[in-house]
Each structure stands twice: as C-alpha cells, then as structure tokens.
C-alpha cells in the first residue's frame, strides 16, 4: 500500500475528489474522466470484488487498516491521507464513512450482450437520480388497443426530485380494464410452474426518465435482493455509478449486470425480439392489475417504469404489450417508484 500524506490540495491527482457535492458538475466530470466514486469499506469492497480497479483512495489516518484490507490485491494504489478538516475542504462534506475511493469506470457491455447473458434483467429508462434473454418463446402482444390518442393525462409532480408525487410510475387506484389473454398465453397461476420452467424464466425492467439518484440506488438494491439478473438504463437515465446511487444500493449496483440503451424507446423492439413481453407500469387506459400480469405467467417479461412525476412517455407507452397497475387502497394514489419497482419485482419473480 502506497501511503501519500497530503498537507496541500494542490496535488493534481486530488482533483478526482474535488467538489463532490456539486451534482451537476460530477455528472459531467466522472464519466468523461473514466471514474466513479465509491464510499465506505463495504461498498469499495464490493466494487473490488466485482473486478473494478481502484485508481486511488482518500481517508483519514485512523482508517488506514480499512485501506490495507481493501488493497491487498492492489498494493500500488496511492492512498492519500489527510486531516478531517483538509478532507472536508477538498470534498465539500464531512467524510465519516471511512474510505473514499476513486475507481476506474468499467467499460459497459452492449445491451445485446447483457440480454444474451442474463437470466433475469432490469431495464431502467432514463432514471437520472442517484437516491436470460433470447428465450425461444416469442412475445405475446395480445389485442391491446393501438389507439395512441388516449385522453388521460397524469398529474404533474410536485417536484422533479421530490420523493412524494401526485403520480408515481407503476401504481394506480384508477379503473382497470380486464383483457382477454392473447393466443398461446398461459392462464395458469405461478403456483403451477414446474422447476424446469422456473429455471428458464427471465425478468427485465425499464425505468424511464427517473431523475432521483436515491430512487435509482434503491431500485438496484431491490433488483439484486429479489434476483433480477441485469439492468438496462436509457440514455437520459441517471448514472448508476454516481456516489449517492452506489451508497443507497449498498454497492449492489456492482452485483447486477447493467448496460445503457442507445436508442429509446425504439430498442423496445430489440428487447421484444429477444422474447420478452414488454409490460409498462402505468395509470393509462387498458391497464390490467399486477396480479393479472402474474397470472399470465410469461416466461420472459420486461417491466417498464416511468419517471417519478410524469410516468411513462407516450412514445414508450405506444410500444407496450401490456399496461399494468398496482391497485391502491385508503385513498393513496401512488407509491414511490423505487417502492413500486420492489413490489413488481417480487410479484413477478
């Protein structure tokens, strides 16, 4: 372990850690610089265990034992050691989680590669806030209306980044319309699945325009905990490797394969060609309940979640095979998008 005591902030390498609280700045600097920040011994440990390579580490002297444990396989990594006050001046906040590591950002796989390798996949569409695909069975699109001029309009969110919204993607107490199963669809419940069927099942979820990093991190944590095998994020989605996303996910973002979609929502067609039924969580017309979706028992299912405030875009909604809602009780009309994702992941696992 290469320890570098610092008494000045003029060391060029320390720029990786400068102004960490400036979200807009870090969104640009970190991807462009090929790095991301990992915080705490557990999170950094999970990153390294996933094969990610540290470029440097920053900490107070009392946390050197943590750094030593973490860097056994990377002894040449510089470890910058400074006083608490100097670290706060550099980063913009009080460091109290032990180690902070600048990590080399891994090269993301192509979406098709993730779909090919994954058994279960989560697709995040345009989420921007950090708080076995290729199945042999073709998707069943059913007889959903092709009308793209539905009159419903979601309420506007109270705040773009607030966790409480008038409308949250994926939940509804609105009127549901039952749909006749498409030809070839199974109407059997989940309890009738054989072990062999379970092994070949896959799930993907798509999050559209999510702007809260906390929500994104929580969604990754649920995906990892409930067994989603991969994540896809759309072009405008928040960075899953932003510090807050990583922290909220407790480092599970390193455990779930993910990739960024190049073309959205056009790539829904590609996902469908890999054998997925694409189901969007929405308040839109023609929605079935989550229980009804589960009863359809699709071997390969893509779950789509819209932005925290406005829900799914019309462009994405037009391409859905299913529109799905989670019925609400006691006058509650919505759940936080991360909560609704966890419910949907568990129900359709």
MARSEBA-114062 format. One record per residue (C-alpha): residue number from 1; residue in one letter; x, y, z. Coordinates in Angstrom, 3 decimals. Layout:
// residues N
@pos: NUM	code: A	xx: X	yy: Y	zz: Z
...
//
This chain:
// residues 349
@pos: 1	code: X	xx: 0.000	yy: 0.000	zz: 0.000
@pos: 2	code: X	xx: 1.489	yy: 3.328	zz: -1.116
@pos: 3	code: X	xx: 0.651	yy: 5.951	zz: 1.507
@pos: 4	code: X	xx: 0.831	yy: 9.603	zz: 0.412
@pos: 5	code: X	xx: 0.427	yy: 12.131	zz: 3.239
@pos: 6	code: X	xx: -1.081	yy: 15.402	zz: 1.994
@pos: 7	code: X	xx: -0.848	yy: 18.825	zz: 3.552
@pos: 8	code: X	xx: -1.915	yy: 20.785	zz: 0.477
@pos: 9	code: X	xx: -4.728	yy: 20.419	zz: -2.023
@pos: 10	code: X	xx: -2.557	yy: 21.350	zz: -4.993
@pos: 11	code: X	xx: -1.785	yy: 17.735	zz: -5.922
@pos: 12	code: X	xx: -3.327	yy: 17.217	zz: -9.392
@pos: 13	code: X	xx: -4.487	yy: 13.688	zz: -8.572
@pos: 14	code: X	xx: -6.720	yy: 15.066	zz: -5.827
@pos: 15	code: X	xx: -8.965	yy: 16.664	zz: -8.443
@pos: 16	code: X	xx: -10.808	yy: 13.336	zz: -8.613
@pos: 17	code: X	xx: -12.194	yy: 14.178	zz: -5.177
@pos: 18	code: X	xx: -12.854	yy: 17.890	zz: -5.544
@pos: 19	code: X	xx: -16.373	yy: 19.339	zz: -5.180
@pos: 20	code: X	xx: -18.127	yy: 16.007	zz: -4.678
@pos: 21	code: X	xx: -21.330	yy: 17.733	zz: -3.580
@pos: 22	code: X	xx: -21.760	yy: 19.539	zz: -6.917
@pos: 23	code: X	xx: -24.096	yy: 17.031	zz: -8.597
@pos: 24	code: X	xx: -24.290	yy: 18.761	zz: -11.976
@pos: 25	code: X	xx: -20.517	yy: 19.057	zz: -12.178
@pos: 26	code: X	xx: -19.860	yy: 15.460	zz: -11.131
@pos: 27	code: X	xx: -22.358	yy: 14.091	zz: -13.660
@pos: 28	code: X	xx: -20.120	yy: 15.513	zz: -16.373
@pos: 29	code: X	xx: -16.664	yy: 15.057	zz: -14.870
@pos: 30	code: X	xx: -16.871	yy: 11.470	zz: -13.679
@pos: 31	code: X	xx: -17.992	yy: 9.704	zz: -16.889
@pos: 32	code: X	xx: -15.738	yy: 11.942	zz: -19.007
@pos: 33	code: X	xx: -12.808	yy: 11.186	zz: -16.706
@pos: 34	code: X	xx: -13.486	yy: 7.455	zz: -16.728
@pos: 35	code: X	xx: -14.025	yy: 7.259	zz: -12.982
@pos: 36	code: X	xx: -16.639	yy: 6.977	zz: -10.281
@pos: 37	code: X	xx: -16.510	yy: 7.377	zz: -6.523
@pos: 38	code: X	xx: -17.108	yy: 4.553	zz: -4.018
@pos: 39	code: X	xx: -17.599	yy: 5.307	zz: -0.338
@pos: 40	code: X	xx: -17.241	yy: 3.093	zz: 2.766
@pos: 41	code: X	xx: -15.351	yy: -0.148	zz: 3.278
@pos: 42	code: X	xx: -18.327	yy: -2.339	zz: 2.358
@pos: 43	code: X	xx: -19.093	yy: -0.521	zz: -0.904
@pos: 44	code: X	xx: -15.467	yy: -0.292	zz: -2.022
@pos: 45	code: X	xx: -15.022	yy: -3.951	zz: -1.126
@pos: 46	code: X	xx: -17.984	yy: -4.929	zz: -3.288
@pos: 47	code: X	xx: -16.630	yy: -2.881	zz: -6.177
@pos: 48	code: X	xx: -13.226	yy: -4.555	zz: -5.990
@pos: 49	code: X	xx: -14.834	yy: -7.987	zz: -5.587
@pos: 50	code: X	xx: -16.741	yy: -7.275	zz: -8.815
@pos: 51	code: X	xx: -13.420	yy: -6.751	zz: -10.609
@pos: 52	code: X	xx: -13.358	yy: -2.958	zz: -10.581
@pos: 53	code: X	xx: -9.927	yy: -1.375	zz: -10.194
@pos: 54	code: X	xx: -9.183	yy: 1.460	zz: -7.730
@pos: 55	code: X	xx: -7.138	yy: 4.391	zz: -9.031
@pos: 56	code: X	xx: -6.619	yy: 5.996	zz: -5.613
@pos: 57	code: X	xx: -8.046	yy: 6.220	zz: -2.119
@pos: 58	code: X	xx: -8.656	yy: 9.131	zz: 0.245
@pos: 59	code: X	xx: -9.026	yy: 8.893	zz: 4.022
@pos: 60	code: X	xx: -8.014	yy: 9.947	zz: 7.495
@pos: 61	code: X	xx: -5.105	yy: 8.134	zz: 9.111
@pos: 62	code: X	xx: -7.361	yy: 6.236	zz: 11.516
@pos: 63	code: X	xx: -8.951	yy: 4.425	zz: 8.542
@pos: 64	code: X	xx: -5.666	yy: 3.052	zz: 7.153
@pos: 65	code: X	xx: -6.471	yy: -0.502	zz: 8.396
@pos: 66	code: X	xx: -9.558	yy: -0.461	zz: 6.159
@pos: 67	code: X	xx: -7.474	yy: 0.600	zz: 3.176
@pos: 68	code: X	xx: -4.929	yy: -2.108	zz: 3.877
@pos: 69	code: X	xx: -7.625	yy: -4.794	zz: 3.860
@pos: 70	code: X	xx: -9.161	yy: -3.473	zz: 0.664
@pos: 71	code: X	xx: -5.962	yy: -3.015	zz: -1.323
@pos: 72	code: X	xx: -4.237	yy: -6.343	zz: -0.750
@pos: 73	code: X	xx: -4.612	yy: -7.147	zz: -4.442
@pos: 74	code: X	xx: -3.770	yy: -3.576	zz: -5.483
@pos: 75	code: X	xx: -0.674	yy: -2.659	zz: -3.435
@pos: 76	code: X	xx: 0.458	yy: 0.108	zz: -5.805
@pos: 77	code: X	xx: -2.703	yy: 2.146	zz: -5.412
@pos: 78	code: X	xx: -1.916	yy: 5.558	zz: -3.893
@pos: 79	code: X	xx: -3.646	yy: 6.200	zz: -0.585
@pos: 80	code: X	xx: -3.933	yy: 9.905	zz: 0.199
@pos: 81	code: X	xx: -4.071	yy: 10.606	zz: 3.931
@pos: 82	code: X	xx: -5.084	yy: 13.976	zz: 5.347
@pos: 83	code: X	xx: -6.742	yy: 15.620	zz: 8.322
@pos: 84	code: X	xx: -10.504	yy: 15.739	zz: 8.644
@pos: 85	code: X	xx: -10.623	yy: 19.472	zz: 8.010
@pos: 86	code: X	xx: -8.499	yy: 19.242	zz: 4.866
@pos: 87	code: X	xx: -10.625	yy: 16.402	zz: 3.521
@pos: 88	code: X	xx: -13.783	yy: 18.415	zz: 4.111
@pos: 89	code: X	xx: -12.286	yy: 21.395	zz: 2.314
@pos: 90	code: X	xx: -11.425	yy: 19.179	zz: -0.659
@pos: 91	code: X	xx: -14.648	yy: 17.198	zz: -0.987
@pos: 92	code: X	xx: -17.181	yy: 19.721	zz: 0.262
@pos: 93	code: X	xx: -18.600	yy: 17.498	zz: 3.004
@pos: 94	code: X	xx: -17.576	yy: 15.798	zz: 6.226
@pos: 95	code: X	xx: -16.218	yy: 12.336	zz: 5.496
@pos: 96	code: X	xx: -17.427	yy: 9.936	zz: 8.157
@pos: 97	code: X	xx: -17.778	yy: 6.627	zz: 6.278
@pos: 98	code: X	xx: -14.092	yy: 5.727	zz: 6.377
@pos: 99	code: X	xx: -12.508	yy: 5.257	zz: 2.982
@pos: 100	code: X	xx: -13.389	yy: 7.092	zz: -0.213
@pos: 101	code: X	xx: -12.036	yy: 5.575	zz: -3.420
@pos: 102	code: X	xx: -11.762	yy: 6.875	zz: -6.953
@pos: 103	code: X	xx: -12.442	yy: 3.836	zz: -9.126
@pos: 104	code: X	xx: -11.755	yy: 3.225	zz: -12.784
@pos: 105	code: X	xx: -15.124	yy: 3.168	zz: -14.545
@pos: 106	code: X	xx: -15.569	yy: -0.232	zz: -16.248
@pos: 107	code: X	xx: -16.455	yy: -0.410	zz: -19.915
@pos: 108	code: X	xx: -20.154	yy: -1.136	zz: -20.221
@pos: 109	code: X	xx: -21.301	yy: -4.141	zz: -22.235
@pos: 110	code: X	xx: -23.645	yy: -3.750	zz: -25.175
@pos: 111	code: X	xx: -27.346	yy: -4.210	zz: -24.479
@pos: 112	code: X	xx: -27.498	yy: -7.293	zz: -26.716
@pos: 113	code: X	xx: -24.651	yy: -8.830	zz: -24.739
@pos: 114	code: X	xx: -26.430	yy: -8.255	zz: -21.448
@pos: 115	code: X	xx: -29.655	yy: -9.668	zz: -22.853
@pos: 116	code: X	xx: -27.846	yy: -12.727	zz: -24.158
@pos: 117	code: X	xx: -26.095	yy: -13.494	zz: -20.896
@pos: 118	code: X	xx: -28.746	yy: -12.594	zz: -18.376
@pos: 119	code: X	xx: -31.321	yy: -14.910	zz: -16.860
@pos: 120	code: X	xx: -33.250	yy: -12.013	zz: -15.381
@pos: 121	code: X	xx: -32.886	yy: -8.403	zz: -16.471
@pos: 122	code: X	xx: -33.947	yy: -4.984	zz: -15.157
@pos: 123	code: X	xx: -34.141	yy: -2.111	zz: -17.633
@pos: 124	code: X	xx: -34.125	yy: 1.423	zz: -16.216
@pos: 125	code: X	xx: -35.474	yy: 4.045	zz: -18.540
@pos: 126	code: X	xx: -33.964	yy: 7.499	zz: -18.227
@pos: 127	code: X	xx: -33.557	yy: 7.358	zz: -14.462
@pos: 128	code: X	xx: -31.265	yy: 10.198	zz: -13.604
@pos: 129	code: X	xx: -31.345	yy: 10.403	zz: -9.807
@pos: 130	code: X	xx: -28.666	yy: 8.745	zz: -7.720
@pos: 131	code: X	xx: -31.047	yy: 8.382	zz: -4.005
@pos: 132	code: X	xx: -31.834	yy: -14.843	zz: -19.880
@pos: 133	code: X	xx: -32.788	yy: -13.016	zz: -22.644
@pos: 134	code: X	xx: -33.077	yy: -14.553	zz: -26.098
@pos: 135	code: X	xx: -35.728	yy: -17.015	zz: -24.994
@pos: 136	code: X	xx: -37.195	yy: -19.296	zz: -27.578
@pos: 137	code: X	xx: -40.795	yy: -18.301	zz: -26.929
@pos: 138	code: X	xx: -41.878	yy: -15.241	zz: -28.900
@pos: 139	code: X	xx: -43.558	yy: -12.379	zz: -27.068
@pos: 140	code: X	xx: -47.318	yy: -12.291	zz: -26.926
@pos: 141	code: X	xx: -48.625	yy: -8.856	zz: -27.659
@pos: 142	code: X	xx: -52.300	yy: -9.589	zz: -27.260
@pos: 143	code: X	xx: -55.092	yy: -7.411	zz: -28.544
@pos: 144	code: X	xx: -54.340	yy: -4.163	zz: -26.759
@pos: 145	code: X	xx: -55.748	yy: -1.122	zz: -28.427
@pos: 146	code: X	xx: -53.441	yy: 0.608	zz: -30.886
@pos: 147	code: X	xx: -55.059	yy: 3.930	zz: -30.148
@pos: 148	code: X	xx: -52.318	yy: 6.406	zz: -29.314
@pos: 149	code: X	xx: -54.584	yy: 9.342	zz: -28.562
@pos: 150	code: X	xx: -55.921	yy: 8.261	zz: -25.194
@pos: 151	code: X	xx: -57.337	yy: 11.229	zz: -23.319
@pos: 152	code: X	xx: -55.817	yy: 10.559	zz: -19.915
@pos: 153	code: X	xx: -53.106	yy: 12.830	zz: -18.617
@pos: 154	code: X	xx: -51.060	yy: 12.207	zz: -15.446
@pos: 155	code: X	xx: -50.928	yy: 14.878	zz: -12.796
@pos: 156	code: X	xx: -47.776	yy: 16.951	zz: -12.667
@pos: 157	code: X	xx: -45.252	yy: 16.060	zz: -10.000
@pos: 158	code: X	xx: -44.828	yy: 18.344	zz: -7.029
@pos: 159	code: X	xx: -41.093	yy: 18.369	zz: -7.592
@pos: 160	code: X	xx: -38.752	yy: 16.807	zz: -10.090
@pos: 161	code: X	xx: -36.665	yy: 15.261	zz: -7.349
@pos: 162	code: X	xx: -39.156	yy: 15.018	zz: -4.501
@pos: 163	code: X	xx: -39.922	yy: 11.517	zz: -3.245
@pos: 164	code: X	xx: -43.641	yy: 12.282	zz: -2.827
@pos: 165	code: X	xx: -45.542	yy: 12.752	zz: -6.029
@pos: 166	code: X	xx: -49.077	yy: 13.250	zz: -7.198
@pos: 167	code: X	xx: -48.411	yy: 10.430	zz: -9.627
@pos: 168	code: X	xx: -45.687	yy: 7.861	zz: -9.321
@pos: 169	code: X	xx: -44.831	yy: 5.412	zz: -12.056
@pos: 170	code: X	xx: -46.225	yy: 1.959	zz: -11.652
@pos: 171	code: X	xx: -49.043	yy: 2.491	zz: -9.197
@pos: 172	code: X	xx: -52.663	yy: 3.382	zz: -9.530
@pos: 173	code: X	xx: -56.054	yy: 3.272	zz: -7.919
@pos: 174	code: X	xx: -57.680	yy: 4.022	zz: -11.246
@pos: 175	code: X	xx: -60.218	yy: 1.919	zz: -13.079
@pos: 176	code: X	xx: -58.763	yy: -1.229	zz: -14.606
@pos: 177	code: X	xx: -59.946	yy: -2.879	zz: -17.792
@pos: 178	code: X	xx: -59.596	yy: -6.646	zz: -17.996
@pos: 179	code: X	xx: -58.081	yy: -8.020	zz: -21.142
@pos: 180	code: X	xx: -58.615	yy: -11.387	zz: -22.812
@pos: 181	code: X	xx: -55.358	yy: -13.390	zz: -22.829
@pos: 182	code: X	xx: -53.572	yy: -13.442	zz: -26.144
@pos: 183	code: X	xx: -53.423	yy: -16.694	zz: -28.129
@pos: 184	code: X	xx: -50.889	yy: -19.046	zz: -26.628
@pos: 185	code: X	xx: -50.764	yy: -17.262	zz: -23.296
@pos: 186	code: X	xx: -50.782	yy: -19.320	zz: -20.153
@pos: 187	code: X	xx: -53.631	yy: -18.559	zz: -17.812
@pos: 188	code: X	xx: -52.184	yy: -20.722	zz: -15.067
@pos: 189	code: X	xx: -51.017	yy: -19.141	zz: -11.868
@pos: 190	code: X	xx: -47.473	yy: -19.047	zz: -10.574
@pos: 191	code: X	xx: -48.058	yy: -21.980	zz: -8.222
@pos: 192	code: X	xx: -48.351	yy: -24.350	zz: -11.187
@pos: 193	code: X	xx: -44.903	yy: -23.645	zz: -12.572
@pos: 194	code: X	xx: -42.532	yy: -26.586	zz: -12.712
@pos: 195	code: X	xx: -38.937	yy: -26.376	zz: -11.573
@pos: 196	code: X	xx: -37.730	yy: -26.505	zz: -15.163
@pos: 197	code: X	xx: -39.950	yy: -23.576	zz: -16.070
@pos: 198	code: X	xx: -38.598	yy: -21.552	zz: -13.184
@pos: 199	code: X	xx: -35.043	yy: -22.047	zz: -14.372
@pos: 200	code: X	xx: -35.736	yy: -20.616	zz: -17.796
@pos: 201	code: X	xx: -37.685	yy: -17.573	zz: -16.601
@pos: 202	code: X	xx: -36.229	yy: -14.118	zz: -17.031
@pos: 203	code: X	xx: -37.305	yy: -10.653	zz: -15.979
@pos: 204	code: X	xx: -36.249	yy: -7.213	zz: -17.184
@pos: 205	code: X	xx: -37.428	yy: -3.810	zz: -16.008
@pos: 206	code: X	xx: -37.224	yy: -0.473	zz: -17.781
@pos: 207	code: X	xx: -37.080	yy: 2.828	zz: -15.869
@pos: 208	code: X	xx: -37.894	yy: 5.900	zz: -17.949
@pos: 209	code: X	xx: -36.718	yy: 9.412	zz: -17.083
@pos: 210	code: X	xx: -36.125	yy: 8.674	zz: -13.381
@pos: 211	code: X	xx: -34.244	yy: 11.662	zz: -12.036
@pos: 212	code: X	xx: -33.548	yy: 10.771	zz: -8.421
@pos: 213	code: X	xx: -30.282	yy: 9.028	zz: -7.615
@pos: 214	code: X	xx: -31.715	yy: 7.706	zz: -4.373
@pos: 215	code: X	xx: -34.531	yy: 6.008	zz: -6.285
@pos: 216	code: X	xx: -32.045	yy: 4.533	zz: -8.722
@pos: 217	code: X	xx: -29.840	yy: 3.114	zz: -5.991
@pos: 218	code: X	xx: -32.848	yy: 1.687	zz: -4.156
@pos: 219	code: X	xx: -34.071	yy: 0.069	zz: -7.382
@pos: 220	code: X	xx: -30.706	yy: -1.608	zz: -7.910
@pos: 221	code: X	xx: -30.727	yy: -2.879	zz: -4.337
@pos: 222	code: X	xx: -34.205	yy: -4.392	zz: -4.831
@pos: 223	code: X	xx: -33.132	yy: -5.874	zz: -8.164
@pos: 224	code: X	xx: -30.164	yy: -7.567	zz: -6.530
@pos: 225	code: X	xx: -32.096	yy: -8.733	zz: -3.481
@pos: 226	code: X	xx: -35.024	yy: -10.208	zz: -5.430
@pos: 227	code: X	xx: -32.940	yy: -11.817	zz: -8.144
@pos: 228	code: X	xx: -33.163	yy: -9.559	zz: -11.177
@pos: 229	code: X	xx: -30.220	yy: -10.574	zz: -13.318
@pos: 230	code: X	xx: -29.434	yy: -7.399	zz: -15.245
@pos: 231	code: X	xx: -30.304	yy: -3.751	zz: -15.595
@pos: 232	code: X	xx: -30.681	yy: -1.591	zz: -18.686
@pos: 233	code: X	xx: -30.796	yy: 2.181	zz: -18.395
@pos: 234	code: X	xx: -31.948	yy: 4.525	zz: -21.136
@pos: 235	code: X	xx: -29.924	yy: 7.475	zz: -22.483
@pos: 236	code: X	xx: -31.342	yy: 10.078	zz: -20.087
@pos: 237	code: X	xx: -31.220	yy: 7.861	zz: -17.024
@pos: 238	code: X	xx: -29.191	yy: 8.861	zz: -14.009
@pos: 239	code: X	xx: -25.742	yy: 7.385	zz: -13.626
@pos: 240	code: X	xx: -25.938	yy: 4.152	zz: -11.584
@pos: 241	code: X	xx: -22.314	yy: 4.776	zz: -10.627
@pos: 242	code: X	xx: -22.969	yy: 8.179	zz: -9.127
@pos: 243	code: X	xx: -21.854	yy: 8.250	zz: -5.487
@pos: 244	code: X	xx: -25.350	yy: 8.535	zz: -3.983
@pos: 245	code: X	xx: -26.741	yy: 5.753	zz: -6.169
@pos: 246	code: X	xx: -23.909	yy: 3.476	zz: -5.138
@pos: 247	code: X	xx: -24.298	yy: 4.337	zz: -1.472
@pos: 248	code: X	xx: -28.083	yy: 3.788	zz: -1.393
@pos: 249	code: X	xx: -27.667	yy: 0.494	zz: -3.258
@pos: 250	code: X	xx: -25.070	yy: -0.560	zz: -0.651
@pos: 251	code: X	xx: -22.791	yy: -1.492	zz: -3.545
@pos: 252	code: X	xx: -25.272	yy: -3.940	zz: -5.057
@pos: 253	code: X	xx: -25.049	yy: -1.889	zz: -8.252
@pos: 254	code: X	xx: -21.800	yy: -3.802	zz: -8.809
@pos: 255	code: X	xx: -23.583	yy: -7.145	zz: -8.473
@pos: 256	code: X	xx: -26.290	yy: -6.684	zz: -11.111
@pos: 257	code: X	xx: -25.103	yy: -6.603	zz: -14.757
@pos: 258	code: X	xx: -26.274	yy: -3.452	zz: -16.497
@pos: 259	code: X	xx: -25.924	yy: -1.530	zz: -19.736
@pos: 260	code: X	xx: -27.166	yy: 1.713	zz: -21.215
@pos: 261	code: X	xx: -29.653	yy: 1.605	zz: -24.088
@pos: 262	code: X	xx: -28.585	yy: 3.585	zz: -27.154
@pos: 263	code: X	xx: -31.983	yy: 4.249	zz: -28.683
@pos: 264	code: X	xx: -35.128	yy: 4.625	zz: -26.621
@pos: 265	code: X	xx: -37.915	yy: 3.710	zz: -26.990
@pos: 266	code: X	xx: -37.022	yy: 2.184	zz: -30.387
@pos: 267	code: X	xx: -34.941	yy: -0.512	zz: -28.680
@pos: 268	code: X	xx: -38.112	yy: -1.917	zz: -27.136
@pos: 269	code: X	xx: -38.420	yy: -3.727	zz: -30.461
@pos: 270	code: X	xx: -34.991	yy: -5.294	zz: -29.920
@pos: 271	code: X	xx: -35.958	yy: -6.380	zz: -26.405
@pos: 272	code: X	xx: -39.143	yy: -7.893	zz: -27.797
@pos: 273	code: X	xx: -37.129	yy: -9.797	zz: -30.438
@pos: 274	code: X	xx: -35.216	yy: -11.426	zz: -27.591
@pos: 275	code: X	xx: -38.500	yy: -12.992	zz: -26.495
@pos: 276	code: X	xx: -39.823	yy: -10.544	zz: -23.940
@pos: 277	code: X	xx: -43.326	yy: -9.364	zz: -23.282
@pos: 278	code: X	xx: -42.941	yy: -5.652	zz: -22.508
@pos: 279	code: X	xx: -45.208	yy: -4.527	zz: -19.659
@pos: 280	code: X	xx: -45.350	yy: -0.910	zz: -18.559
@pos: 281	code: X	xx: -46.404	yy: 0.174	zz: -15.080
@pos: 282	code: X	xx: -48.894	yy: 2.946	zz: -15.804
@pos: 283	code: X	xx: -52.177	yy: 4.642	zz: -14.993
@pos: 284	code: X	xx: -53.074	yy: 4.597	zz: -18.670
@pos: 285	code: X	xx: -56.169	yy: 3.258	zz: -20.297
@pos: 286	code: X	xx: -56.282	yy: -0.522	zz: -20.743
@pos: 287	code: X	xx: -54.209	yy: -1.311	zz: -17.653
@pos: 288	code: X	xx: -54.531	yy: -4.728	zz: -16.030
@pos: 289	code: X	xx: -53.593	yy: -5.345	zz: -12.413
@pos: 290	code: X	xx: -50.215	yy: -6.668	zz: -11.340
@pos: 291	code: X	xx: -51.954	yy: -9.852	zz: -10.135
@pos: 292	code: X	xx: -53.393	yy: -10.337	zz: -13.614
@pos: 293	code: X	xx: -49.961	yy: -9.930	zz: -15.148
@pos: 294	code: X	xx: -48.563	yy: -12.526	zz: -12.741
@pos: 295	code: X	xx: -51.378	yy: -14.926	zz: -13.678
@pos: 296	code: X	xx: -50.381	yy: -14.664	zz: -17.344
@pos: 297	code: X	xx: -47.082	yy: -16.293	zz: -16.307
@pos: 298	code: X	xx: -44.851	yy: -15.016	zz: -19.103
@pos: 299	code: X	xx: -41.522	yy: -16.866	zz: -19.315
@pos: 300	code: X	xx: -39.752	yy: -13.651	zz: -20.333
@pos: 301	code: X	xx: -41.013	yy: -10.346	zz: -19.022
@pos: 302	code: X	xx: -39.749	yy: -6.775	zz: -19.323
@pos: 303	code: X	xx: -41.110	yy: -4.379	zz: -16.699
@pos: 304	code: X	xx: -41.103	yy: -0.697	zz: -17.648
@pos: 305	code: X	xx: -41.219	yy: 2.079	zz: -15.037
@pos: 306	code: X	xx: -41.607	yy: 5.752	zz: -15.907
@pos: 307	code: X	xx: -40.283	yy: 8.924	zz: -14.369
@pos: 308	code: X	xx: -41.153	yy: 9.853	zz: -10.807
@pos: 309	code: X	xx: -43.514	yy: 12.622	zz: -11.816
@pos: 310	code: X	xx: -44.963	yy: 12.116	zz: -15.266
@pos: 311	code: X	xx: -44.922	yy: 8.352	zz: -15.644
@pos: 312	code: X	xx: -44.193	yy: 6.730	zz: -18.985
@pos: 313	code: X	xx: -43.762	yy: 8.854	zz: -22.068
@pos: 314	code: X	xx: -46.369	yy: 8.459	zz: -24.777
@pos: 315	code: X	xx: -43.657	yy: 7.207	zz: -27.150
@pos: 316	code: X	xx: -42.819	yy: 4.327	zz: -24.826
@pos: 317	code: X	xx: -46.447	yy: 3.673	zz: -23.899
@pos: 318	code: X	xx: -47.365	yy: 3.142	zz: -27.561
@pos: 319	code: X	xx: -44.933	yy: 0.227	zz: -27.834
@pos: 320	code: X	xx: -46.094	yy: -1.700	zz: -24.754
@pos: 321	code: X	xx: -47.529	yy: -5.219	zz: -24.932
@pos: 322	code: X	xx: -49.203	yy: -4.792	zz: -21.549
@pos: 323	code: X	xx: -50.193	yy: -1.850	zz: -19.369
@pos: 324	code: X	xx: -50.125	yy: -2.769	zz: -15.690
@pos: 325	code: X	xx: -51.163	yy: -1.066	zz: -12.460
@pos: 326	code: X	xx: -50.752	yy: -1.759	zz: -8.735
@pos: 327	code: X	xx: -54.157	yy: -1.030	zz: -7.156
@pos: 328	code: X	xx: -54.049	yy: 1.354	zz: -4.202
@pos: 329	code: X	xx: -56.142	yy: 1.480	zz: -1.009
@pos: 330	code: X	xx: -57.186	yy: 4.079	zz: 1.576
@pos: 331	code: X	xx: -57.080	yy: 6.955	zz: -0.893
@pos: 332	code: X	xx: -53.403	yy: 6.525	zz: -1.705
@pos: 333	code: X	xx: -52.898	yy: 7.030	zz: -5.420
@pos: 334	code: X	xx: -49.225	yy: 6.221	zz: -5.808
@pos: 335	code: X	xx: -46.033	yy: 4.697	zz: -4.465
@pos: 336	code: X	xx: -42.510	yy: 5.955	zz: -4.769
@pos: 337	code: X	xx: -41.096	yy: 4.499	zz: -7.988
@pos: 338	code: X	xx: -38.422	yy: 2.529	zz: -6.136
@pos: 339	code: X	xx: -41.100	yy: 1.020	zz: -3.874
@pos: 340	code: X	xx: -43.349	yy: 0.133	zz: -6.806
@pos: 341	code: X	xx: -40.376	yy: -1.485	zz: -8.555
@pos: 342	code: X	xx: -39.680	yy: -3.643	zz: -5.498
@pos: 343	code: X	xx: -43.328	yy: -4.734	zz: -5.362
@pos: 344	code: X	xx: -43.344	yy: -5.609	zz: -9.077
@pos: 345	code: X	xx: -40.021	yy: -7.439	zz: -8.892
@pos: 346	code: X	xx: -41.237	yy: -9.597	zz: -6.013
@pos: 347	code: X	xx: -44.661	yy: -10.304	zz: -7.519
@pos: 348	code: X	xx: -43.237	yy: -11.367	zz: -10.898
@pos: 349	code: X	xx: -40.102	yy: -13.134	zz: -9.682
//
